[in-house]
Amino acid sequence: MKKVALVLFCAVVINSGSVSAHDRKIGLLMDATCGQRLADSPEEAASHLVSCSLRESCVTAGFGVLIEGKFYKFDKMGDKLALMIFQSTDKKANVRVRVDAHFDKDVISPAILEPFN
């Protein structure tokens, strides 16, 4: 978990001049393939398995966050942070995260990405 905290800190330093300029949202972390498919199905999305997101094809597709019926794809740094969260979680499904980012693009660059309970 210390490794995740260090990387999250580094992401904040690299990606932000001011975190206050970002929106803060809570959502479900998942791979891009399933996230886009499950955007309209919140119950099914909540039961999406971590093991699915850790499949090689899903890791290759990248990650993002599902918030209120919309899937936001991460940039490469966000993908790295998401993978670390998935690899370090004890949860089997329903991995919720807090994301600070500008949510006005198809691909977002999270200034902060951290687990949220």
TORNU-496664 format. One record per residue (C-alpha): x, y, z; residue number from 1; chain; residue in three letters. Coordinates in steps of 0.25 Angstrom, whole numbers, plus 5000, padded with zeros to 4 digits. Example, Ala and Ser with C-alpha at 12.3 -4.5 7.8 and 13.67 -1.06 7.14 Angstrom:
2
+------+-------+------+-----+---+-----+
: east : north :   up :   k : c :   r :
+------+-------+------+-----+---+-----+
: 5049 :  4982 : 5031 :   1 : A : ala :
: 5055 :  4996 : 5029 :   2 : A : ser :
+------+-------+------+-----+---+-----+
***
This chain:
117
+------+-------+------+-----+---+-----+
: east : north :   up :   k : c :   r :
+------+-------+------+-----+---+-----+
: 5000 :  5000 : 5000 :   1 : A : met :
: 5012 :  5009 : 5002 :   2 : A : lys :
: 5016 :  5007 : 4988 :   3 : A : lys :
: 5002 :  5012 : 4983 :   4 : A : val :
: 5002 :  5024 : 4992 :   5 : A : ala :
: 5016 :  5028 : 4987 :   6 : A : leu :
: 5011 :  5027 : 4972 :   7 : A : val :
: 4999 :  5034 : 4975 :   8 : A : leu :
: 5007 :  5045 : 4981 :   9 : A : phe :
: 5016 :  5046 : 4969 :  10 : A : cys :
: 5004 :  5046 : 4960 :  11 : A : ala :
: 4999 :  5059 : 4967 :  12 : A : val :
: 5013 :  5065 : 4966 :  13 : A : val :
: 5014 :  5062 : 4951 :  14 : A : ile :
: 5000 :  5065 : 4947 :  15 : A : asn :
: 4995 :  5077 : 4955 :  16 : A : ser :
: 4999 :  5091 : 4957 :  17 : A : gly :
: 4986 :  5093 : 4965 :  18 : A : ser :
: 4977 :  5081 : 4970 :  19 : A : val :
: 4966 :  5091 : 4972 :  20 : A : ser :
: 4965 :  5093 : 4957 :  21 : A : ala :
: 4960 :  5079 : 4956 :  22 : A : his :
: 4946 :  5073 : 4959 :  23 : A : asp :
: 4946 :  5062 : 4970 :  24 : A : arg :
: 4937 :  5050 : 4967 :  25 : A : lys :
: 4935 :  5036 : 4972 :  26 : A : ile :
: 4933 :  5024 : 4963 :  27 : A : gly :
: 4935 :  5010 : 4959 :  28 : A : leu :
: 4949 :  5006 : 4954 :  29 : A : leu :
: 4949 :  4996 : 4943 :  30 : A : met :
: 4956 :  4993 : 4930 :  31 : A : asp :
: 4952 :  5001 : 4918 :  32 : A : ala :
: 4946 :  4989 : 4910 :  33 : A : thr :
: 4936 :  4986 : 4921 :  34 : A : cys :
: 4934 :  5000 : 4926 :  35 : A : gly :
: 4929 :  5005 : 4912 :  36 : A : gln :
: 4920 :  4992 : 4911 :  37 : A : arg :
: 4914 :  4994 : 4925 :  38 : A : leu :
: 4912 :  5009 : 4926 :  39 : A : ala :
: 4897 :  5007 : 4925 :  40 : A : asp :
: 4896 :  4996 : 4935 :  41 : A : ser :
: 4900 :  5000 : 4949 :  42 : A : pro :
: 4896 :  4987 : 4956 :  43 : A : glu :
: 4905 :  4979 : 4946 :  44 : A : glu :
: 4916 :  4989 : 4947 :  45 : A : ala :
: 4916 :  4988 : 4962 :  46 : A : ala :
: 4918 :  4973 : 4962 :  47 : A : ser :
: 4929 :  4974 : 4951 :  48 : A : his :
: 4941 :  4965 : 4956 :  49 : A : leu :
: 4955 :  4970 : 4959 :  50 : A : val :
: 4960 :  4957 : 4952 :  51 : A : ser :
: 4953 :  4962 : 4939 :  52 : A : cys :
: 4961 :  4975 : 4939 :  53 : A : ser :
: 4974 :  4968 : 4942 :  54 : A : leu :
: 4973 :  4959 : 4929 :  55 : A : arg :
: 4984 :  4962 : 4920 :  56 : A : glu :
: 4974 :  4967 : 4909 :  57 : A : ser :
: 4967 :  4976 : 4919 :  58 : A : cys :
: 4980 :  4982 : 4924 :  59 : A : val :
: 4985 :  4985 : 4910 :  60 : A : thr :
: 4971 :  4992 : 4907 :  61 : A : ala :
: 4974 :  5001 : 4919 :  62 : A : gly :
: 4965 :  5006 : 4930 :  63 : A : phe :
: 4956 :  5017 : 4934 :  64 : A : gly :
: 4945 :  5020 : 4944 :  65 : A : val :
: 4930 :  5019 : 4942 :  66 : A : leu :
: 4922 :  5031 : 4948 :  67 : A : ile :
: 4907 :  5033 : 4947 :  68 : A : glu :
: 4905 :  5025 : 4935 :  69 : A : gly :
: 4918 :  5030 : 4927 :  70 : A : lys :
: 4931 :  5024 : 4926 :  71 : A : phe :
: 4943 :  5032 : 4926 :  72 : A : tyr :
: 4956 :  5026 : 4920 :  73 : A : lys :
: 4969 :  5029 : 4927 :  74 : A : phe :
: 4982 :  5033 : 4920 :  75 : A : asp :
: 4995 :  5025 : 4921 :  76 : A : lys :
: 4998 :  5030 : 4935 :  77 : A : met :
: 4984 :  5028 : 4940 :  78 : A : gly :
: 4985 :  5013 : 4934 :  79 : A : asp :
: 4998 :  5011 : 4942 :  80 : A : lys :
: 4991 :  5016 : 4955 :  81 : A : leu :
: 4978 :  5008 : 4953 :  82 : A : ala :
: 4986 :  4995 : 4950 :  83 : A : leu :
: 4994 :  4997 : 4964 :  84 : A : met :
: 4980 :  4999 : 4971 :  85 : A : ile :
: 4975 :  4986 : 4965 :  86 : A : phe :
: 4987 :  4979 : 4968 :  87 : A : gln :
: 4987 :  4983 : 4983 :  88 : A : ser :
: 4973 :  4982 : 4986 :  89 : A : thr :
: 4966 :  4971 : 4994 :  90 : A : asp :
: 4953 :  4974 : 4988 :  91 : A : lys :
: 4947 :  4964 : 4978 :  92 : A : lys :
: 4938 :  4974 : 4971 :  93 : A : ala :
: 4932 :  4988 : 4973 :  94 : A : asn :
: 4946 :  4995 : 4974 :  95 : A : val :
: 4942 :  5010 : 4976 :  96 : A : arg :
: 4952 :  5021 : 4975 :  97 : A : val :
: 4953 :  5036 : 4977 :  98 : A : arg :
: 4957 :  5043 : 4964 :  99 : A : val :
: 4962 :  5058 : 4963 : 100 : A : asp :
: 4962 :  5062 : 4948 : 101 : A : ala :
: 4956 :  5070 : 4937 : 102 : A : his :
: 4944 :  5062 : 4932 : 103 : A : phe :
: 4942 :  5070 : 4919 : 104 : A : asp :
: 4950 :  5060 : 4910 : 105 : A : lys :
: 4949 :  5046 : 4905 : 106 : A : asp :
: 4962 :  5042 : 4911 : 107 : A : val :
: 4965 :  5048 : 4925 : 108 : A : ile :
: 4977 :  5050 : 4933 : 109 : A : ser :
: 4975 :  5048 : 4947 : 110 : A : pro :
: 4982 :  5057 : 4957 : 111 : A : ala :
: 4978 :  5048 : 4968 : 112 : A : ile :
: 4974 :  5034 : 4968 : 113 : A : leu :
: 4972 :  5027 : 4981 : 114 : A : glu :
: 4963 :  5016 : 4986 : 115 : A : pro :
: 4950 :  5020 : 4993 : 116 : A : phe :
: 4942 :  5012 : 5002 : 117 : A : asn :
+------+-------+------+-----+---+-----+
***
